[in-house]
Amino acid sequence: MAIQAGDKAPDFELKDNHGATVRLSDFRGQKNVVLLFYPFAFTGVCTGELCEVRDHLPQFADRDTQVLAVSNDSIHTLRVFAEQEDLEYPLLSDFWPHGNVSRAYGVFDEDKGCAVRGTFIIDKEGVVRWTVLNGLPDARDLNEYVKALDTL
């Protein structure tokens, strides 16, 4: 079962597409976080979603918010993907142990071996304030989570 609004967000430590360690707790007291789980780099729907976020990053910065995108791809795959698509926010690798963070948030699809499209808005205190889950083929609406950020 996925983490729900009102739950404390599980802390994690993952490597980003540059090999740097990113901890959710590093943002506590500093920024809100939009945590986006997506199935695979280089796929059509995922690329479209992440490029839409790229094109609207000022909307997140204006709301004192850090975007973190998580997939089960390796950091090497994510590095090439970020370079190809000019993605300047962290792409985090939940590759090994495979899917541990995705499982902690309840968005890992055991049959497919990847995360489903889960979005979690986490406030500065580390509490999940809004969430939505979409199936693998279903793109998310960026405007929905921008509106949710406005309620913080």
C-alpha positions in Angstrom: 0.0 0.0 0.0 1.3 3.4 -0.9 2.2 6.1 1.6 -0.8 8.4 2.2 -1.2 12.1 3.0 -0.5 12.7 6.6 2.1 10.0 6.8 5.7 10.8 7.7 7.7 10.4 4.5 10.2 7.5 4.7 13.7 8.9 4.6 16.1 7.5 2.0 19.6 7.9 0.6 20.1 7.4 -3.1 22.7 8.3 -5.7 21.8 10.8 -8.3 22.7 10.8 -12.0 26.1 12.4 -11.1 26.9 9.8 -8.4 26.2 12.3 -5.5 24.3 11.0 -2.5 20.9 12.6 -2.0 19.0 12.2 1.3 15.4 13.2 1.7 16.2 14.4 5.2 18.7 16.9 3.8 15.7 19.0 2.7 13.9 18.9 6.0 13.4 22.4 7.4 14.7 23.8 4.1 12.4 23.0 1.1 9.2 21.2 0.2 9.9 18.2 -2.0 8.0 16.8 -5.0 9.0 13.2 -5.2 8.2 11.6 -8.6 8.6 7.9 -9.1 8.6 6.9 -12.8 9.1 3.5 -14.5 12.0 3.8 -17.0 14.3 6.4 -18.5 14.0 6.8 -22.3 10.4 5.7 -22.6 7.8 7.9 -24.2 5.5 8.8 -21.3 8.4 9.1 -18.8 10.4 11.4 -21.1 7.3 13.6 -21.7 6.6 13.9 -18.0 10.2 14.7 -17.0 10.6 17.2 -19.8 7.4 18.9 -18.8 8.8 19.3 -15.2 12.1 20.6 -16.8 10.1 23.2 -18.7 8.3 24.3 -15.5 11.1 24.3 -12.9 10.6 28.0 -12.1 7.1 27.1 -10.8 8.7 24.7 -8.3 11.5 27.1 -7.3 8.9 29.9 -6.8 7.2 27.6 -4.3 10.4 26.8 -2.4 10.3 23.2 -3.7 12.9 20.7 -4.8 11.9 18.1 -7.5 13.4 14.6 -7.1 12.7 12.0 -9.7 13.3 8.3 -8.9 13.5 5.3 -11.1 14.9 1.8 -10.9 17.4 2.6 -13.6 21.2 2.7 -12.9 23.0 6.0 -12.3 24.8 5.5 -15.6 21.5 5.2 -17.5 20.1 8.3 -15.7 23.3 10.3 -16.5 22.9 9.8 -20.2 19.1 10.3 -20.0 19.6 13.6 -18.1 22.2 14.8 -20.6 20.1 13.9 -23.6 17.0 15.6 -22.3 18.8 18.5 -20.5 17.2 17.6 -17.2 18.9 19.8 -14.5 17.1 18.4 -11.4 18.2 15.2 -9.6 17.4 11.9 -11.2 17.8 9.3 -8.4 18.6 5.7 -8.9 16.7 3.1 -6.9 18.6 0.4 -8.7 20.3 -1.4 -5.9 19.1 -2.8 -3.7 16.6 -3.0 -6.4 13.5 -1.0 -5.7 14.0 -0.6 -1.9 12.8 3.1 -1.8 10.0 2.4 -4.3 8.8 -0.4 -2.0 9.0 1.8 1.1 6.7 4.2 -0.7 4.4 1.4 -1.9 4.9 2.1 -5.6 7.0 -0.9 -6.7 5.4 -3.2 -9.2 6.8 -6.6 -8.4 5.7 -8.2 -11.7 7.2 -5.5 -13.9 10.3 -4.8 -11.7 9.8 -1.1 -11.7 8.1 1.8 -9.9 4.6 2.9 -11.0 4.0 6.6 -11.4 3.7 7.8 -7.9 3.9 11.5 -6.9 4.4 12.6 -3.3 4.4 16.2 -2.1 6.4 16.4 1.1 6.4 19.5 3.3 9.4 21.0 5.0 8.7 18.9 8.1 8.9 15.7 6.2 5.1 14.9 6.1 3.4 13.8 3.0 0.7 16.3 2.2 -0.6 15.1 -1.2 -0.1 12.0 -3.3 -1.4 10.5 -6.6 -0.7 7.1 -8.2 -1.0 6.6 -12.0 -0.7 3.3 -13.9 2.4 2.7 -16.0 0.8 4.1 -19.3 -0.9 7.1 -17.7 0.9 10.4 -17.6 0.4 12.7 -14.6 -0.9 16.2 -14.8 1.8 18.6 -13.6 -0.8 21.2 -12.9 -2.4 19.0 -10.2 0.8 18.9 -8.1 1.5 22.6 -8.6 -2.0 23.3 -7.2 -1.3 21.0 -4.3 2.0 22.9 -3.5 -0.1 26.1 -3.4 -2.0 24.7 -0.4 1.2 24.3 1.8 
